[in-house]
Amino acid sequence: MKEGAELSGPIVPTLYVSSDAKDTDFTVKALDVYPDGRAYNLDESIQRLRYRDGYDKPLVWMEWGEVYKVTLQPLNTSNCFEAGHQLRIEVSSRNFARF
């Protein structure tokens, strides 16, 4: 960006996932990346797939070859990205040692 930009409000991560495991976690992080490569976490979310229908519902396991739509808890942020900064979204199936 040549000029700064503000990003405020919820970011609702929606993933379409498949795995050969019965259960796994998916994490999503939003980061502010500085021009020199440093990156600072703005917010993060995690979802264990067996609870994707809710923690008060029966457990649901994944089946090999199936694709599942998973919506994680919203990432909430209000950040001013200065000129030269970038927004990075990281998706992973782990976030050690935080989770």
Secondary structure, 3 states (H helix, E strand, C coil): CCCCEEEEEEECCEEEECCCCCCCEEEEEEEEECCCCCEEEEEEEEEEHHHCCCCCCCCCCCCCCCCEEEECCCEEEEEEECCCCEEEEEEECCCCCCC
